[in-house]
Amino acid sequence: MRHPRQAHDDPPAEPADAAYRHHQSSDHRFHHFLDHGARLPGIFNAGFENISILEIARRVTCHVPAEIVVTPSNDPRSYRVSSKKLQATGFAPQHTVEDAIVEIIAAYRDGRLRDEEAHYNIKTMKKLPLRAA
């Protein structure tokens, strides 16, 4: 986790998008499928805001003073998805990326969000015992 005053993005920032969703929207999706799942077989994408990491960084700077530093990368991945199939079932997200930004900033300021090693996927995975396949 980076200090909130350091927002980083790996270019190419504009085409490298990801479909972001608010964590509470997951609960809402689960309930939607528990209520309607038998009538809705299949696989559904659930990302409603196809925006770049750089755009998220820009949105964060509307709430906290930060300098956005863009560093070079050779990672061309893009995670753009369409959630039209899910929306056609009557599902509508109740939370936005903006909601998440505001909540994360509040959690950081309140001391609920701490920089702990358990929050780093690679560090955590390196501690896991390897099992032979």
C-alpha positions as CSV (number, residue, x, y, z in Angstrom):
1,M,0.0,0.0,0.0
2,R,1.3,3.4,-0.9
3,H,0.9,6.5,1.2
4,P,-2.2,8.3,0.1
5,R,-0.1,11.2,-1.2
6,Q,1.6,8.9,-3.7
7,A,-0.7,7.8,-6.4
8,H,1.0,5.6,-9.0
9,D,-0.1,4.2,-12.3
10,D,1.6,1.9,-14.8
11,P,1.3,3.2,-18.4
12,P,-0.2,2.9,-20.8
13,A,-2.6,4.5,-18.4
14,E,-5.5,5.4,-20.7
15,P,-6.0,2.1,-22.5
16,A,-5.2,-0.1,-19.5
17,D,-8.6,-0.1,-17.9
18,A,-10.2,-2.3,-15.3
19,A,-13.8,-2.7,-14.3
20,Y,-14.0,-1.6,-10.7
21,R,-16.8,-2.2,-8.3
22,H,-17.5,-1.3,-4.8
23,H,-17.0,-4.1,-2.2
24,Q,-20.5,-3.7,-0.9
25,S,-21.9,-4.2,-4.4
26,S,-20.6,-7.8,-4.0
27,D,-23.1,-8.4,-1.2
28,H,-25.8,-6.9,-3.3
29,R,-24.9,-9.2,-6.3
30,F,-24.9,-12.3,-4.0
31,H,-28.4,-11.4,-2.8
32,H,-29.6,-10.8,-6.3
33,F,-28.5,-14.3,-7.4
34,L,-29.8,-15.9,-4.2
35,D,-33.2,-14.4,-5.0
36,H,-33.1,-15.1,-8.8
37,G,-30.3,-17.5,-9.4
38,A,-32.3,-20.5,-10.5
39,R,-33.7,-18.5,-13.3
40,L,-30.3,-16.9,-14.2
41,P,-27.8,-19.7,-15.2
42,G,-24.5,-18.7,-16.7
43,I,-21.5,-16.5,-16.1
44,F,-21.9,-12.8,-15.5
45,N,-19.4,-9.9,-15.4
46,A,-19.8,-7.5,-12.6
47,G,-17.7,-4.5,-13.2
48,F,-19.5,-1.3,-13.8
49,E,-17.0,1.5,-14.2
50,N,-14.3,0.8,-16.9
51,I,-11.8,3.3,-15.8
52,S,-8.0,3.5,-15.7
53,I,-5.9,3.4,-12.6
54,L,-4.8,6.9,-13.6
55,E,-8.4,8.1,-13.6
56,I,-8.9,6.7,-10.1
57,A,-5.8,8.5,-9.0
58,R,-7.2,11.7,-10.5
59,R,-10.4,11.2,-8.6
60,V,-8.5,10.6,-5.3
61,T,-6.8,14.0,-5.8
62,C,-10.2,15.7,-5.7
63,H,-10.3,14.6,-2.0
64,V,-6.7,14.6,-0.8
65,P,-3.7,16.6,-2.0
66,A,-1.5,14.2,-4.0
67,E,1.0,14.2,-6.8
68,I,0.3,11.5,-9.4
69,V,3.6,9.9,-10.6
70,V,3.3,7.8,-13.7
71,T,6.1,5.2,-14.2
72,P,6.9,3.2,-17.3
73,S,5.6,-0.3,-17.7
74,N,5.6,-3.0,-20.4
75,D,2.3,-4.4,-19.0
76,P,-0.3,-4.0,-21.8
77,R,-3.2,-5.7,-20.0
78,S,-6.7,-4.3,-20.1
79,Y,-9.6,-5.6,-18.1
80,R,-12.5,-3.9,-19.8
81,V,-15.7,-5.8,-19.3
82,S,-19.3,-5.4,-20.1
83,S,-22.0,-6.0,-17.4
84,K,-24.9,-5.6,-19.8
85,K,-25.9,-9.3,-19.3
86,L,-26.0,-8.8,-15.5
87,Q,-27.9,-5.5,-15.8
88,A,-30.5,-7.2,-18.1
89,T,-31.4,-9.4,-15.1
90,G,-32.6,-6.3,-13.2
91,F,-29.4,-5.8,-11.2
92,A,-28.1,-2.3,-10.8
93,P,-25.0,-1.4,-8.7
94,Q,-25.8,0.6,-5.6
95,H,-22.2,1.9,-5.0
96,T,-19.6,3.6,-7.2
97,V,-15.9,3.9,-7.3
98,E,-16.4,7.4,-5.9
99,D,-18.2,5.9,-2.9
100,A,-15.2,3.6,-2.4
101,I,-12.7,6.4,-2.6
102,V,-14.5,8.4,0.0
103,E,-14.8,5.3,2.3
104,I,-11.2,4.3,1.9
105,I,-10.0,7.9,2.7
106,A,-12.2,8.0,5.8
107,A,-10.9,4.5,6.9
108,Y,-7.3,5.7,6.5
109,R,-8.0,8.9,8.4
110,D,-9.8,7.1,11.2
111,G,-6.9,4.6,11.6
112,R,-9.0,1.6,10.4
113,L,-6.8,1.1,7.3
114,R,-3.3,0.2,8.3
115,D,-0.2,-0.7,6.2
116,E,0.2,-4.3,7.2
117,E,2.2,-7.1,5.6
118,A,-1.0,-9.3,5.3
119,H,-2.4,-6.8,2.8
120,Y,0.3,-7.6,0.3
121,N,-0.6,-10.5,-1.9
122,I,3.0,-11.4,-3.0
123,K,4.5,-11.1,0.5
124,T,1.7,-13.3,1.9
125,M,2.0,-15.9,-0.9
126,K,5.8,-16.2,-0.3
127,K,5.1,-17.2,3.3
128,L,2.8,-20.0,2.2
129,P,4.3,-23.5,2.3
130,L,4.8,-24.9,-1.2
131,R,3.1,-28.2,-1.9
132,A,4.2,-30.6,-4.6
133,A,1.6,-31.1,-7.4
